[in-house]
């Protein structure tokens, strides 16, 4: 996963995959099929882990909006805390690199985005029902804007990013939106 995340699909060679898995070329093909099949399994695992983690954060939060804020702030902190974690978001990287010309990646990413959108939208609706957020605003629009902002943060995180500035921008964006 880290090889594809760090170097992208095209930049990850068979030699890289042999090195990181510890398998010989023949064993790698026997276990996973071709490079694309291994990549698809890796992408699905990454996305499932992201959704699981985000759901845990949302469930532990005291309020629906507090959960959304916690997810976004954690994303900023993730590469700082986890030294061996490649910068940025593998999903966003693959959305840019692979989805435009790979129908399977496009389908997987669309499904993931839909699940994430619905999860955030449901939290926005909860916040509206509890009085934490004005009910007149469109929950779907708010969730869509949050998703776009998350993707923007993920893109910025692929390069040098001032973490304190990113947190301030995040808070400013959420304060303006919510």
C-alpha positions in Angstrom: 0.0 0.0 0.0 2.7 2.5 0.9 4.6 1.8 -2.3 1.5 2.7 -4.4 0.6 5.6 -2.0 4.1 7.1 -2.2 5.0 6.5 -5.9 1.6 6.2 -7.5 0.5 3.3 -9.7 2.7 4.1 -12.7 5.7 5.0 -10.5 5.6 1.7 -8.6 7.7 -0.9 -10.4 7.4 -4.7 -10.1 10.8 -4.6 -8.3 9.3 -2.2 -5.8 6.4 -4.6 -5.1 8.8 -7.6 -4.8 10.9 -5.6 -2.4 8.0 -4.4 -0.1 6.1 -7.7 -0.1 9.1 -10.0 0.3 7.7 -12.2 -2.4 9.4 -13.4 -5.5 7.9 -12.2 -8.8 6.2 -15.6 -9.5 4.8 -15.8 -6.0 3.5 -12.2 -6.3 1.7 -13.0 -9.5 0.3 -16.3 -8.0 -0.9 -14.5 -4.8 -2.4 -11.4 -6.4 -2.5 -11.8 -10.1 -1.1 -8.8 -12.0 0.0 -5.4 -10.8 -3.4 -3.9 -11.5 -5.2 -6.6 -9.5 -2.8 -6.0 -6.5 -3.3 -2.3 -6.8 -7.2 -2.7 -6.8 -7.0 -4.8 -3.7 -4.7 -2.3 -2.1 -6.9 0.7 -3.0 -10.0 -1.1 -1.6 -8.2 -1.9 1.6 -7.0 1.7 2.0 -10.5 3.1 1.4 -12.1 0.6 3.8 -9.5 1.6 6.5 -10.2 5.3 5.9 -14.0 4.8 6.3 -13.5 2.7 9.4 -11.3 5.2 11.0 -13.6 8.1 10.1 -16.6 6.3 11.5 -14.8 5.6 14.8 -14.0 9.3 15.1 -17.6 10.3 14.4 -18.9 7.8 16.9 -16.6 9.0 19.6 -17.3 12.7 19.1 -19.5 14.5 21.5 -21.4 16.3 18.7 -22.0 15.6 15.0 -20.1 18.8 14.0 -17.4 18.0 16.5 -16.9 14.7 14.8 -16.6 16.3 11.4 -14.0 18.8 12.7 -12.1 16.0 14.4 -11.9 14.0 11.2 -10.5 16.9 9.2 -8.1 18.0 11.9 -6.8 14.4 12.3 -6.2 14.3 8.5 -3.9 17.3 8.8 -2.0 15.8 11.7 -1.8 12.3 10.2 1.4 12.7 8.2 3.1 14.6 11.1 2.3 11.9 13.6 3.0 8.9 11.4 6.5 9.3 10.1 6.3 6.4 7.7 3.0 7.6 6.3 3.4 9.0 2.7 2.2 12.6 2.3 -1.3 13.3 1.1 -4.2 11.0 0.6 -3.8 7.9 -1.5 -7.4 8.1 -2.7 -7.0 11.7 -4.0 -3.7 10.7 -5.7 -5.3 7.8 -7.4 -8.4 9.8 -8.3 -6.1 12.1 -10.3 -3.7 9.5 -11.6 -5.9 6.6 -12.4 -9.6 7.4 -12.4 -9.6 9.4 -15.7 -8.5 6.4 -17.7 -9.3 3.3 -15.5 -13.0 2.5 -15.3 -12.5 0.2 -12.3 -10.7 2.8 -10.3 -13.3 5.4 -11.4 -16.1 3.1 -10.1 -14.3 2.4 -6.8 -13.6 6.0 -6.2 -17.2 7.1 -7.0 -18.6 4.5 -4.6 -16.2 5.7 -1.9 -17.1 9.3 -2.4 -20.8 8.5 -2.3 -20.4 6.6 1.0 -18.3 9.4 2.5 -20.8 12.1 1.2 -23.7 10.2 2.8 -21.8 9.8 6.1 -21.0 13.5 6.4 -24.5 14.5 5.2 -26.1 12.3 7.9 -23.9 14.1 10.5 -25.0 17.5 9.2 -28.6 16.4 9.4 -28.0 15.3 13.0 -26.4 18.6 13.8 -29.4 20.4 12.3 -31.9 18.2 14.3 -30.1 18.9 17.5 -29.9 22.6 17.0 -26.1 22.6 16.5 -26.5 23.9 13.0 -29.2 26.0 11.3 -31.7 23.7 9.6 -32.4 26.1 6.7 -29.1 25.2 5.0 -28.9 22.3 2.6 -27.3 19.3 4.3 -26.3 17.9 0.9 -24.6 21.1 -0.2 -22.8 21.4 3.2 -21.5 17.8 2.9 -20.5 18.4 -0.7 -18.5 21.5 0.2 -16.8 19.6 3.1 -15.9 16.8 0.7 -14.4 19.3 -1.7 -12.4 21.0 1.1 -11.1 17.5 2.3 -9.9 16.8 -1.2 -8.2 20.2 -1.3 -6.5 19.5 2.0 -5.4 16.1 0.7 -3.9 17.8 -2.4 -2.1 20.4 -0.3 -0.7 17.7 2.0 1.2 16.1 -0.8 3.8 18.9 -0.6 5.2 20.9 2.2 2.4 22.1 4.4 2.5 24.4 7.4 0.4 22.4 9.8 -0.7 25.3 12.0 -1.7 27.3 8.9 -3.7 24.3 7.6 -5.5 24.0 10.9 -6.3 27.7 10.8 -7.6 27.4 7.2 -9.7 24.4 8.1 -11.3 26.2 11.1 -11.9 29.3 9.0 -13.5 27.3 6.2 -15.8 25.4 8.6 -16.7 28.5 10.5 -17.7 30.2 7.2 -19.6 27.2 6.0 -21.4 26.2 9.2 
